[in-house]
């Protein structure tokens, strides 16, 4: 009799299918958001005790394409009790026939707003599916207010667009690191795949301007080579140090000797490394746009990447003052706590959606 009850309970479990086919070799911002946000901890909640999570992975590129184009859409159509969660690549348009059961996570709208920076694979594969997802999808979760505003420009009026900001753990183990020794030289850290929208030439120009005014500085870039041409790295200046992709332990060692984190990216939906690095107290310098202002709050040192001289002056004023540098480190750590409080509230909203359906989002 107990076995029959257990079997009936198992059949009544609602299945949540999470597309993790993009999690393979490298763990960068997009992959880390998936791992942190849709971890077992998200679903280990009394509200979701009747849910069963299934994660779909891929071994290689062919198996990823098969799952995204055939396997997951068929699952969405045939398993009518399942909730499909797409936190990486946009779903195949076929899956959107079950769009009320498809939760699409949006990291940014880069594929539609900066088409000149796309490679041919993004043009042929990701951009068309992303455009279809925004047009026909009905449930979207976004990593920031800035991303949500962008989604609302493209999605249907009846679509529900909600925030689901990722929590930011101390993934590099840097929270206990002491401040780096006095800047001699000033070591500036940048993290991100080397591709056009990261705008590394502007970072190089800012550090070059620092050196030009007598502030000895180095730019340490962590990130694998992505798409696009990178002629500026064929013969980089002596102050540029290219580290490639680093595992977390190696990155921790580098953070320990750096003083400032710099981003000059053209377009970010969030900029996860900026928040992750704030666990170590590094002051963050970033462009003065809506996304970075939202993410960094009072802790941000906002610049115009098109004006390297003024950016260098602002960085030098903080980096060369022990008092201002110490204050900036405290603001960085406080900002992580602020962000994680917002993320916890968003997680509760997502759990309500999973348990009750899209109408739960109307209360938020």
C-alpha positions in Angstrom: 0.0 0.0 0.0 2.8 2.4 0.9 4.5 1.5 -2.4 1.3 2.5 -4.3 1.1 5.8 -2.4 4.8 6.5 -3.2 4.3 5.7 -6.8 1.2 8.0 -7.0 3.2 10.8 -5.3 6.0 10.4 -7.8 3.6 10.6 -10.7 2.2 13.8 -9.3 5.6 15.6 -9.1 5.8 18.5 -11.4 8.8 18.3 -13.6 11.1 21.3 -14.1 13.4 20.8 -17.1 16.4 23.1 -17.1 18.3 23.6 -20.3 22.0 23.4 -19.3 23.3 22.3 -22.7 25.5 25.4 -22.8 27.5 24.2 -19.8 30.5 22.5 -21.2 34.2 23.5 -21.1 34.4 27.1 -19.9 32.6 28.7 -17.0 32.2 32.4 -17.7 29.5 34.9 -16.8 26.6 33.3 -18.6 27.5 29.8 -17.4 28.1 30.9 -13.9 24.6 32.6 -13.7 23.0 29.3 -14.7 25.0 27.4 -12.0 24.3 29.9 -9.3 20.8 30.9 -10.1 19.2 27.5 -11.0 21.1 25.4 -8.5 19.5 22.8 -6.3 19.3 25.5 -3.6 16.8 27.4 -5.7 14.4 24.5 -5.8 15.1 23.2 -2.2 12.1 25.0 -0.8 8.9 23.9 1.0 6.9 25.8 -1.7 8.4 23.5 -4.4 8.3 20.2 -2.5 6.2 18.6 -5.3 8.7 19.5 -8.0 11.3 17.3 -9.6 14.2 19.0 -11.4 15.7 17.5 -14.5 18.9 19.1 -16.0 19.6 18.6 -19.7 23.4 18.6 -20.5 25.4 18.1 -23.7 28.7 16.3 -24.3 29.7 18.3 -27.4 28.5 20.7 -30.0 26.5 18.2 -32.0 24.6 16.9 -28.9 24.0 20.5 -27.8 22.4 21.4 -31.2 20.3 18.2 -31.2 19.0 18.9 -27.7 18.2 22.6 -28.4 16.6 22.1 -31.9 14.9 18.7 -31.4 15.1 17.2 -27.9 13.9 20.1 -25.8 11.2 21.3 -28.1 9.7 17.8 -28.3 9.8 17.6 -24.5 8.0 20.9 -24.2 5.3 19.8 -26.6 4.8 16.2 -25.4 5.2 16.5 -21.7 2.4 19.0 -20.9 3.0 18.9 -17.2 6.6 20.1 -17.4 8.0 23.6 -16.9 10.8 24.4 -19.3 13.5 26.8 -18.1 15.9 28.3 -20.6 18.8 30.1 -18.8 21.4 30.1 -21.6 20.6 29.9 -25.2 17.1 31.1 -26.4 14.7 28.2 -27.0 14.0 26.9 -30.5 10.8 28.5 -31.9 9.1 25.1 -32.0 9.3 25.0 -28.1 7.4 28.3 -28.0 4.2 26.4 -29.0 4.2 25.7 -25.3 5.2 29.2 -24.4 3.1 29.5 -21.3 5.3 26.7 -19.8 8.6 28.2 -21.1 10.5 30.5 -18.7 13.1 32.3 -20.7 16.1 33.9 -18.9 17.5 37.0 -20.6 21.1 38.1 -20.0 21.0 41.1 -22.4 19.6 42.2 -25.8 23.0 42.4 -27.4 22.0 40.0 -30.2 19.5 42.6 -31.5 21.0 45.9 -30.5 24.7 45.5 -31.5 24.5 43.4 -34.7 27.7 44.8 -36.1 29.6 43.0 -33.3 28.2 39.5 -34.0 30.1 36.7 -35.6 28.5 34.5 -38.4 27.4 31.8 -35.9 25.5 34.3 -33.8 23.9 35.8 -37.0 22.8 32.4 -38.4 21.8 30.6 -35.2 21.4 32.7 -32.0 20.0 36.0 -33.4 17.0 34.5 -35.2 16.1 32.3 -32.3 16.5 35.2 -29.9 14.3 37.4 -32.0 11.6 34.7 -32.2 11.8 34.1 -28.4 11.2 37.7 -27.6 8.3 37.9 -30.1 6.5 34.8 -29.2 7.6 34.1 -25.6 5.2 35.0 -22.7 7.4 34.6 -19.6 10.7 36.3 -19.2 13.1 36.6 -16.3 15.9 39.2 -16.5 19.2 39.8 -14.7 18.7 43.5 -14.3 16.2 46.4 -14.7 18.2 47.6 -17.7 17.8 44.2 -19.4 14.1 44.1 -18.5 13.6 47.5 -20.2 15.3 46.2 -23.3 13.1 43.1 -23.4 9.9 45.1 -23.1 10.8 47.0 -26.2 10.7 43.7 -28.3 8.3 41.3 -26.5 4.5 41.1 -26.9 2.4 43.5 -24.7 0.9 40.6 -22.8 4.2 39.0 -21.9 5.3 39.0 -18.3 8.8 40.4 -17.7 10.1 39.9 -14.2 13.5 40.4 -12.4 15.5 37.4 -11.4 18.9 38.8 -10.3 21.5 36.2 -9.7 23.0 35.8 -6.2 26.7 36.6 -6.1 28.8 34.1 -4.1 32.5 34.5 -3.3 33.3 32.0 -6.1 37.0 33.0 -6.2 37.5 32.8 -2.4 38.7 36.4 -2.2 36.5 37.8 0.6 39.3 37.5 3.2 42.1 38.9 1.0 43.9 41.9 2.5 44.4 45.0 0.4 47.1 44.7 -2.2 50.4 46.5 -1.3 50.7 50.2 -2.2 50.4 50.7 -6.0 53.9 50.6 -7.4 52.9 49.9 -10.1 49.1 50.3 -10.0 47.7 46.9 -11.2 44.3 47.1 -12.9 42.3 43.9 -13.5 39.9 43.3 -16.4 37.9 40.0 -16.8 35.9 38.9 -19.8 36.0 36.9 -23.1 38.1 38.9 -25.6 35.5 39.9 -28.1 34.3 43.2 -29.6 31.7 44.3 -27.1 34.2 44.1 -24.2 35.9 47.1 -25.8 39.4 46.3 -24.6 41.0 49.0 -26.8 39.4 51.6 -24.5 40.8 49.8 -21.4 44.3 49.9 -22.9 43.8 53.6 -23.7 42.8 54.4 -20.1 45.9 52.6 -18.7 48.1 54.2 -21.3 46.8 57.6 -20.2 47.6 56.7 -16.6 51.2 55.9 -17.6 51.4 59.1 -19.6 50.7 61.3 -16.5 53.3 59.5 -14.5 51.2 56.8 -12.7 53.0 53.6 -13.4 50.2 51.1 -14.3 49.6 47.6 -15.6 46.5 46.2 -17.2 45.9 42.5 -16.4 43.4 40.9 -18.7 41.8 37.5 -17.9 39.7 35.9 -20.6 39.9 33.5 -23.5 40.0 34.6 -27.1 36.5 34.8 -28.5 35.1 36.0 -31.9 36.2 39.0 -33.9 39.6 40.5 -34.8 42.0 41.5 -32.1 44.8 43.2 -33.9 45.5 45.3 -30.8 46.8 42.1 -29.0 49.2 41.0 -31.8 51.9 43.3 -30.4 50.4 44.6 -27.1 52.1 47.4 -25.1 54.5 46.3 -22.4 52.0 47.3 -19.7 49.3 44.9 -20.9 49.5 41.4 -19.4 47.4 38.7 -21.1 46.5 35.8 -18.8 44.0 33.9 -20.9 41.4 31.8 -19.2 42.2 31.2 -15.5 40.8 28.7 -13.1 39.4 30.2 -9.9 42.5 29.5 -7.8 44.8 31.2 -10.3 42.5 34.1 -10.5 42.5 34.5 -6.8 46.2 34.9 -6.8 46.0 37.6 -9.4 43.2 39.5 -7.5 45.4 39.5 -4.4 48.0 41.8 -6.1 45.5 44.1 -8.0 44.2 47.4 -6.9 41.3 48.3 -9.3 38.9 46.5 -11.5 38.2 48.1 -14.9 35.4 47.5 -17.4 35.0 49.5 -20.6 32.4 47.2 -22.2 30.0 48.6 -24.8 27.0 46.6 -23.7 26.3 44.4 -20.7 23.0 43.2 -19.3 24.6 42.7 -15.9 28.4 42.4 -15.8 28.6 39.5 -13.2 32.4 39.7 -12.7 32.1 43.3 -11.4 30.0 42.0 -8.6 32.0 38.8 -8.0 35.2 40.8 -7.7 33.6 43.2 -5.1 33.8 40.3 -2.6 37.5 41.0 -2.5 36.9 44.7 -2.0 38.3 45.9 -5.3 36.9 49.3 -6.4 35.2 48.9 -9.7 35.6 51.4 -12.6 32.9 51.1 -15.3 31.1 53.1 -18.0 28.5 55.6 -16.9 25.5 53.9 -18.3 22.2 52.6 -16.8 23.3 49.0 -16.4 26.5 49.7 -14.4 24.9 52.5 -12.4 22.2 50.0 -11.4 24.5 47.1 -10.6 27.2 49.1 -8.8 25.0 51.6 -6.9 27.0 54.0 -4.8 30.1 51.8 -5.1 30.7 52.5 -8.8 33.4 54.7 -10.2 31.7 55.7 -13.4 33.7 57.0 -16.4 33.4 57.8 -20.1 35.6 55.2 -21.9 35.7 57.6 -24.9 37.7 60.0 -22.7 40.7 58.1 -21.5 42.4 61.1 -20.0 39.5 62.1 -17.7 39.0 58.4 -16.8 42.7 58.2 -15.9 42.4 61.3 -13.7 39.4 59.8 -11.8 41.2 56.5 -11.3 44.4 58.2 -10.1 42.6 60.4 -7.6 41.3 57.3 -5.8 44.1 54.8 -6.3 46.8 57.2 -5.1 44.9 58.2 -2.0 45.1 55.5 0.8 42.0 57.0 2.5 39.9 57.1 -0.7 41.0 53.7 -1.8 40.1 52.2 1.6 36.7 53.8 1.5 36.1 52.5 -2.0 36.9 49.0 -0.8 34.3 49.2 1.9 31.7 50.4 -0.6 32.4 47.5 -2.9 31.8 44.9 -0.2 28.6 46.7 1.0 27.3 46.7 -2.6 27.6 42.9 -2.8 25.4 42.6 0.3 22.8 45.1 -1.2 22.7 43.1 -4.5 22.3 39.7 -2.8 19.3 41.0 -0.7 17.6 42.0 -4.0 18.5 38.6 -5.5 16.9 36.8 -2.5 13.6 38.7 -3.1 13.7 37.8 -6.8 14.2 34.1 -6.0 11.1 34.1 -3.9 9.1 35.6 -6.8 10.5 32.9 -9.1 9.5 30.1 -6.7 6.0 31.5 -6.6 5.9 31.4 -10.4 7.1 27.7 -10.4 4.5 26.7 -7.8 1.5 28.7 -9.0 2.1 29.6 -12.6 2.4 32.9 -14.5 -0.4 34.6 -12.6 1.9 34.7 -9.5 4.0 37.3 -11.4 1.1 39.7 -11.5 1.4 40.2 -7.8 5.0 41.5 -7.9 
